[in-house]
Amino acid sequence: MRAETFDLLLLDVWMPRMNGPAATIAIRSADGPNRTVPILAFTADYDIQRLGPEVTQCFDDVVGKPINAVDMLQKIAAHTD
């Protein structure tokens, strides 16, 4: 993340050791090449808004689980050139 540039990042909201919002905050605040890259969240939570603005506002978009391939590809396309 600090050395290689990515077009888009896909993060799970609930990861071990560091959750998605914490990872996103770390990426956005670091002096790396991915500081402004779009970040999409994956989550099985049926109501992402229930998680609160500190979670929902971290990410550029959210992909629900189980993953719908068409929905995921549309969201990726919407955030990449």
C-alpha positions as CSV (number, residue, x, y, z in Angstrom):
1,M,0.0,0.0,0.0
2,R,2.9,2.3,0.7
3,A,4.9,1.5,-2.4
4,E,2.6,0.3,-5.1
5,T,-0.2,2.3,-6.7
6,F,-3.6,0.7,-7.2
7,D,-6.6,1.8,-9.2
8,L,-9.1,0.7,-6.6
9,L,-9.0,-1.1,-3.2
10,L,-11.5,-3.6,-1.9
11,L,-11.7,-4.0,1.8
12,D,-13.9,-6.0,4.1
13,V,-15.6,-4.0,6.8
14,W,-14.8,-6.6,9.5
15,M,-11.2,-7.9,9.1
16,P,-9.1,-9.4,11.9
17,R,-6.5,-7.1,13.6
18,M,-7.5,-3.9,11.7
19,N,-11.1,-3.4,10.5
20,G,-12.0,-1.8,7.2
21,P,-12.7,1.7,8.5
22,A,-9.4,1.7,10.5
23,A,-7.5,0.5,7.4
24,T,-9.1,3.1,5.3
25,I,-8.3,5.9,7.7
26,A,-4.7,4.7,7.8
27,I,-4.5,4.6,4.0
28,R,-6.0,8.1,3.6
29,S,-3.8,9.7,6.2
30,A,-0.5,8.1,5.0
31,D,1.9,9.7,2.6
32,G,1.5,6.9,0.0
33,P,0.4,6.6,-3.5
34,N,-3.1,5.3,-2.6
35,R,-4.2,8.2,-0.5
36,T,-7.0,9.2,-2.8
37,V,-7.7,5.8,-4.5
38,P,-11.3,4.7,-4.4
39,I,-12.0,2.2,-1.6
40,L,-15.0,-0.1,-1.8
41,A,-16.2,-1.9,1.3
42,F,-17.5,-5.5,1.4
43,T,-19.9,-6.4,4.2
44,A,-22.6,-9.0,5.0
45,D,-24.4,-6.4,7.2
46,Y,-27.8,-6.1,5.7
47,D,-28.1,-2.5,6.6
48,I,-24.8,-0.6,6.2
49,Q,-26.3,2.6,7.5
50,R,-26.9,0.9,10.8
51,L,-23.1,0.8,11.2
52,G,-23.0,4.6,11.5
53,P,-21.4,7.4,9.6
54,E,-17.9,6.6,10.9
55,V,-18.1,3.4,8.8
56,T,-20.2,4.5,5.9
57,Q,-18.3,7.7,5.2
58,C,-14.9,6.0,5.2
59,F,-15.6,4.2,1.9
60,D,-16.4,5.4,-1.6
61,D,-19.0,2.7,-2.0
62,V,-20.3,-0.6,-0.5
63,V,-20.7,-4.0,-2.0
64,G,-23.0,-6.3,0.0
65,K,-22.5,-10.0,0.7
66,P,-23.4,-12.4,-0.7
67,I,-21.7,-10.6,-3.6
68,N,-23.7,-10.0,-6.7
69,A,-21.2,-10.0,-9.5
70,V,-23.1,-7.5,-11.7
71,D,-23.5,-5.0,-8.8
72,M,-19.9,-5.3,-7.9
73,L,-18.6,-4.8,-11.4
74,Q,-20.9,-1.8,-11.9
75,K,-19.5,-0.2,-8.7
76,I,-15.9,-0.9,-9.7
77,A,-16.6,0.6,-13.1
78,A,-18.2,3.7,-11.5
79,H,-15.1,4.4,-9.5
80,T,-12.4,3.7,-12.2
81,D,-11.6,5.1,-15.6
